[in-house]
Amino acid sequence: MKLYGLGSVVTLVFVGFIFFTVSAGCGGSGGECVGTVKYEGKTFEGKDKTAEQAKLNACNHYCREADPQYDAMYRIWLDSPKGKAAGSPSKQEAIFKDKDLLIYVTETCAKKCAATMNPQATCK
């Protein structure tokens, strides 16, 4: 029988939380509100039970798909030893592989998007 340490449990909980957050940002089902943000003629959506979180989820979607700074950070990371060791994942998968990319998308970019790009939300 193999015992797992507290660090393993904490890591598992953290990864689960991140997975849930990103899934919601990708438009996970079950949300009553739909957030949208528009950029260069394209609309990015996110769903959640609250309007504010739906807007942030839409911004997360925008950040992963179209934010120029994230794109640059991703390309630099992809060429780095860490990116190559991770198997050169897609832009969406890279946030699971690198903490700095995750923080940029879910905190820095999403908050900037919410403050400057006028995301909208409609709730049922």
N, C-alpha and C positions, 0 to 999 in steps of 0.2 A: 504494500500500500504506500503510495507516495503522498506526502503532505505538501501543501502549498503554503507559502508564507503570506504574511499580510500584504507585502508588496505586490504579489500576484493578484490578490483579490482587489486591491485598490486600482491596479492597472486595468483589470477586467471591468470594473465599474466605470472608470474613466472612458475606456474605449466604447462601452455600451452607451454612455451619455453622449459622446461625440457622434456615434452612429445614429442615435435618435435625433439629435439636433440637425445633422446633415440630411437625414431622410426627410425630416419636416421641411427643411429648406429646399429640397428637391420636389416638394409638392406632395408629400405623403398623404395618404387617404385619411378620412375621418375629420378633417377640418371643416368648420362651419364658415370660416372667413377665407377669402382669396385675396391675397395681396398682389399688386402688379407694379412694376417699374419699367419705364420705357427708356431705351437707349439706342440711338441711331436707327430708329424705325422698328426695332425689335422689342417685343414685350416679354418680360421675365415674370413668372408667377411663383408664388409660395402660398401654402395653406397652413392654417392653424385655427384654434378655437377662439383666439383673440385677434382683433384687427392689428394691434401693434406688432405682435409676433408674426402675423401673416406678412406684414410689410417687411419686417427684417428677413423673413425667409425668402421673399422675392429678391431682396437685396443680396442675400447669400447666393442665390441662383445667378443673378447678374454678375457678381464678383467672380464666380467660378468660370462663367462662360465668356464674359466680354470685358472685364476690367483690364485696361492696358497695363497697369502696374502689376497685377497678379500674373498676367501673361508673361511679362518680363521676368518676374521672380521665378516663375515655374520653369521657364526656358533655361535660366542660369542654374537652377537647382538640378534640372534634368541632365545637364552637362557635367555636374559635379560628381565626385565619387559616391556621395550619398544617393543621388538620383540614379546613377548607373547600378549601384548595389541594390536599389529597390526594384530594379527591373524595368525602369523607364515607364512608370504608370501614366495614365491619362491625367489631364488637369483635374478632373473630378476625384480620381483615386489618390492623387498625390497628397491631398490634405490629410489622408489617413496615414501617410508614410512620413510626413515631416511636420513637426510641431510649429515651426515658424510659418509655414504656408497656411496651416490651419488657423493660427491666431490672426494672420493677416486677413483671411477671408471672413471669419466669423466675428471678428472684433473690429479691426481697423477699417477695412473696406465696407463692411455692412453698415457700420455706424456712420461713416462718411456718406454712403449712399442714402441712408435714411434721413440724414440732415440736409442733403443738397439736391437730391434727385426727385423729390416729391413723390414718393411711392404712395399708392392708393390702396384701399381695401374695401371690399364689399362683404357684408356678412348676412347670412340667412337667418 
